[in-house]
Amino acid sequence: MCSADCNSQGFTTGLSDTEETRVRETAAYMAHRNLFAKGLEMERSELSLRFTQFYFQIHEHEEHFKRMNEDSLMHPPEFVIKPRSHTVWEKQCVRLHCTVSGWPDPRVIWYKNNVAIDPITSPGKYKLESRYSVHSLEINKCDFDDTAQYRVSAMNSQGEQSAFASIVVKIQILLLFCLDGPISEYGITFQTHIVDKFGVSFGREGETMSLGCTVIIYPALHRYQPEIQWYRDDVLLTPSKWTHVHWSGDRATLTLTHLNKEDEGLYTLRVITKSGYETYSAYVFVRDADAEVEGAPGAPLDVRCLDANKDYIIVAWKQPAVDGGNPIVGYFVDRSVNSWQRVNTELPVKSPRFALFDLAEGKSYHFRVRCCNAAGVGEPSEPTEATTVGDNSGFNIPSAPGKVVPTRNTDTSVVVSWEGSSDAKELVGYYIEASVVDSDVWEPCNNKPVKATRFICHGLVTGEQYVFRVRAVNAAGLSQFSPVSEPVEVKAAIASPAPPYGISVLECVRDSMVLAWKQPTFIGGADITGYFVDYREVIDGVPGKWHEANIKAVIKFIFFSNLRGLGFSHYWQQIDYFNLFSLSNTPFFHCTHFSLSGPPHDLQITEVRGDSLVLLWKPPVYQGRDPINGFYIDIKEADAPEEAWRGVNTKAVEKQFIKVEGETYVFRVRAQNKAGVGKASDVTEPIPALTKPGTKEIVVEVDDEGVISLNFECCDTTPDSKFVWSKNYEEITESSRLTIETKANKSKTVFNTPGEEDIGIYSCLVTHTDGASSSYTFSTEELKRLLEISHDHKFPIIPLKSELAVELLEKGRVRFWLQAEQMSANGKIDYVFNDNVISQSEKYKMNFDKNSGIIEMVMESLTPGDEGTFTFQLKDGKATNQSSLVLIGDVFKQLQKESEFQRKEYFRKQGRDEPFLLSEHKSVKSSPRCSPCQVGNIKKDTSALWSKDKHQIKADEQLGFTEGVLKLEIAQISKKDSGVYEVVLKDDRGQDTSTLSLVDQGFKDLMNEVFSYIAKSSTPLKITSTDEGIRLYTFVKSYSFSVRDSAIAFSDRIKSGVVGEQLWLQINDPTEKDTGKYAIEFNDGKGGLQRTVELSGQAFDDAFAEFQRLKNTYFFPDRARVAGGLPDVVTIQEGKALNLTCNISGNPVPEVTWLKNDREITSDEHCILKFESGKFASFTITAVNTSHSGKYSILVKNKYGTESGDFTVSVFIPEEAAVTAERREFSGKCCGRECWSRATLPPFPSPLTKNPLYARSPTSSQPLTPPT
């Protein structure tokens, strides 16, 4: 509510109705009307009263819920009616309204300039209300500081929505003067001061409270007393038995004899004198009185009657502030004519409204309400004022309003008029709605109904087409909508333009002349379509009658003929607008003849600045006998006499514009041809060379796509303003090289393909302004500069403070780094080595500090494989850059050497606190399968990694530490194994590396050492017998047999072979000719080794006898035999299951034994051995690995003999399958016999060494040519 003076003025934009009227307009009143109708229907039967009361009591809340949430779903907030902007005078009150839907009920908060409004912090200034989804913000006594943008935010669990409105407060200056000064009582100005003020006060229900202030008025006149007024929440208080007002002459006192909850609020003292008024305000809080029943709730608040007629009265109230510690479960309503009687005696009312029936028409009733909770019934509320039951029947919904007529008003508003409803009783007002054509979306134009039949709808979009409709409202409800209006475009209404000016004679020949004039400064909201010219003759100073010079409107000039010429007559002309009659003060002209060229015309001054301006003109219409060859410009100060004219240029200029510097001047222009200088043009208006505040210049811009444009902004545009672009001061009408875009108060000229053709002076003039204009010189140098900027924007480069560089860090680590000047958080770096992108790993550690722009990559050490080009590629949005560093040849070797040196020095100085290699590994002297190196300072978590030619060797089970020696086993060495080997020791303290080169000579040396080891590890030759003949054997790695100084010629009778690590020579069906000394030679490249055995004499006899015995046993039918089923060689992938089965025969059933590398093996969970039915022996390994590679045998035995079956198992890793296949092929070639291809162990000699051969000579072991 507003103060009394505010109430007298009312709210702006149709907000002048009372608070109760506003309630009638909301959805709440519609709900009341529906309830009334139901009540009338129920009254027709005797049982209707009880049912209706029960309906109101139990279902009223449910009905409200259904109306607010018909689909029983959750909905986000939505503004059904948004707040509208207002312009108010100072000291007025203003209220912003909005209607919000949504479920759950949205929480609504008001903001001023994005700061939440809290009424408590500014008592009396703001008042917030929320009722039935209608929310309002009331601002009391607006001042200039209340000019702001206000936002209302609605939020629930489903989302948040906001709406905006602006309030503009205008300062109203009203000064009344008399002869001696301001009007006042007795000619005196009173000064009022309020002192000894009451503060924020607290009371309790039922107590008495007094509020008082001391008032000092100067001068003090006993016969003059001020007017004292007290307000509560801006409502004027009148004396009553509850409120006593006293004025003692210097102190104002307000006494509240019996405090109630309704007395809580903001109290204001206003002291009014003839010179004005002074106010003071403070808040009063009223606490609940002690409940009669402990724990019972307080009394309800603000009990009132919403309506009363002959059928019922609706009583409404507010929930008490104190519930006694227990939830309120309902309310009881009492009525009184002479004594109090409870209306709802059985069930309490759930909602804070109740309809009472069976009231006597014409009687006056009082009502009060009590709350109840689990503790009991609380105290009654203050009773209402007496309410008389009357007859309000006969109300009907008003008829729909008639024809709606919209009229253009401003750029953002339309005046809407309509025919009022013909039969509306108790009309509250009208609601107006607007809709953009073809949108079918209607928006309210007013939140409060207006009683007039004319309303200005504000806040519309300029240029849009709108239609409007209206409906009426009274106590019975809302009418139907009126017919939809005709569409109207939102734009300023057309007004009468100003008269033209600057009428001048451009040409005068005998009895004819040509006139020109300037377009008026104000055109009235529509383009000028033409002009009408009137003239009259002046004879001896006496003007005659006006005559029409043209019947059809002309655009620019008019030609007069048949005039009395040769200096005998003078004429007056006046120029009218088409469809308008605007008489201008025009001079009279003398009809004479121009001997030279005519005067230039249409002088225009643009680009006025503090030190210069630009003058434009048009050439004369009449040029004379010869063409115009130049112009002279004259200038003088505005107040100077005619004699002060002086020339700006001493030589005639050909162009039709010139830039002049000065203060406040007038100008004129004269044209020149061969005959001389012609008549001067009309003088311009005085122009001060002053830069006006807010003057803008043309700004050149280059966007991110490299597009070059000229931009001009004008803050003084009008609806009729246009941006006119010119090149060299000639208007640009059409050009394929330029694109002109104008939006609101900004215009832009875009160069499509900038080039030398675009060089010139570009200017922009805004029409219907006070000369808003600017120019920009697009020179050759400027074009070159802008093209460079355009290229940089199209292809931006990330600037670098430093290029890519390399440096050595502690421990010999290598750091590559560069620094960029600036990169955003989205910047990306690619690290490239030899055209391959590398990423973060154990070898490469990358880091990018986006604050400093430092980009770095650190490597623990350099290896030969790191020789090449390192590149950092930078990308940040569209911007890119890269920097490279080439490390090859001596530069790389020097850096690598220095890195290794610093690394070793660091370890040395640190006392070897990290694992280190005592000696670099070399070719093995103890095993042909291992490459060892000595290590020291080893921990349990120290790891070793072997690599060959920079490729990791994936054979972890072959890595191990034994007595300070690290070994790498190579199962079957061949030429494929040549290369550079590296081992890296690493743990949390650091790492160390060692390399071994096995290429070319290094590989030959290794193979020689391998054969030397084989020779030294060979066993002496031994003799054994088989059922086929005599066998000579040794356990060796490489060999060559000979006998009696001659190489053995292999045949079907003499054969050689390998079983495991056993090398044998078989002589089948031996005879005396086979006796002699047999030798096997091993060649290691240094002289070799020879093993011999004598097969003669007793040795031959014993072997031959055993051969005969075995041969006879072999043919015994019941001896133990391995019938078949075993392969010679099994090659299987690591991780697979191996399952072999063979057939066994013999009687009695043989004993079966399995051997690996001549050692007996037993059955377990990984190696399963079975002998079933005395016939089938099976051998199973569940999951093979490289340790299962080797020579396997099955040995069967009974009393008649013994027999064995041999096979070899080779387990390979999938990545090495190709290498293994190559080794088998190589092995077969070295042997020269097919049997060699089935033998996979032991390793075979490389083609780079001499192959051992079998020899047969008792005196010589000279090797022969290898077999093919």
Beta strands, then each sheet from edge to edge (+ up, - down):
strand 1: 75-81
strand 2: 86-89
strand 3: 94-103
strand 4: 107-112
strand 5: 115-116
strand 6: 126-131
strand 7: 134-139
strand 8: 148-156
strand 9: 159-170
strand 10: 191-195
strand 11: 201-204
strand 12: 209-218
strand 13: 227-232
strand 14: 235-236
strand 15: 243-247
strand 16: 251-256
strand 17: 265-273
strand 18: 276-287
strand 19: 301-308
strand 20: 312-318
strand 21: 330-336
strand 22: 340-342
strand 23: 353-357
strand 24: 364-373
strand 25: 376-377
strand 26: 387-388
strand 27: 404-408
strand 28: 414-418
strand 29: 427-436
strand 30: 442-444
strand 31: 454-457
strand 32: 465-474
strand 33: 477-478
strand 34: 488-489
strand 35: 501-509
strand 36: 512-518
strand 37: 531-539
strand 38: 542-543
strand 39: 547-548
strand 40: 558-560
strand 41: 570-577
strand 42: 588-590
strand 43: 601-606
strand 44: 613-618
strand 45: 630-637
strand 46: 646-647
strand 47: 657-660
strand 48: 664-673
strand 49: 676-680
strand 50: 687-688
strand 51: 699-702
strand 52: 708-713
strand 53: 723-727
strand 54: 730-731
strand 55: 738-743
strand 56: 746-751
strand 57: 760-766
strand 58: 773-778
strand 59: 800-808
strand 60: 814-820
strand 61: 828-833
strand 62: 836-838
strand 63: 844-849
strand 64: 854-859
strand 65: 868-876
strand 66: 879-887
strand 67: 916-917
strand 68: 930-936
strand 69: 943-948
strand 70: 951-952
strand 71: 960-962
strand 72: 965-969
strand 73: 979-987
strand 74: 990-998
strand 75: 1022-1025
strand 76: 1029-1035
strand 77: 1041-1047
strand 78: 1054-1059
strand 79: 1062-1068
strand 80: 1076-1082
strand 81: 1089-1095
strand 82: 1121-1124
strand 83: 1129-1133
strand 84: 1138-1145
strand 85: 1151-1156
strand 86: 1159-1160
strand 87: 1167-1172
strand 88: 1176-1181
strand 89: 1190-1198
strand 90: 1201-1212
strand 91: 1254-1257
sheet 1: 1+ 3- 7+ 6-
sheet 2: 2+ 9+ 8- 4+ 5-
sheet 3: 10+ 12- 16+ 15-
sheet 4: 11+ 18+ 17- 13+ 14-
sheet 5: 19+ 20- 23+
sheet 6: 22+ 21- 24+ 25-
sheet 7: 22+ 21- 24+ 26-
sheet 8: 27+ 28- 31+
sheet 9: 30+ 29- 32+ 33-
sheet 10: 30+ 29- 32+ 34-
sheet 11: 35+ 36- 40+
sheet 12: 38+ 37- 39+
sheet 13: 38+ 37- 41+ 42-
sheet 14: 43+ 44- 47+
sheet 15: 46+ 45- 48+ 49-
sheet 16: 46+ 45- 48+ 50-
sheet 17: 51+ 52- 56+ 55-
sheet 18: 54+ 53- 57+ 58-
sheet 19: 59+ 60- 64+ 63-
sheet 20: 62+ 61- 65+ 66-
sheet 21: 67+ 68- 72+ 71-
sheet 22: 70+ 69- 73+ 74-
sheet 23: 75+ 76- 79+ 78-
sheet 24: 81+ 80- 77+ 91-
sheet 25: 82+ 84- 88+ 87-
sheet 26: 83+ 90+ 89- 85+ 86-
end
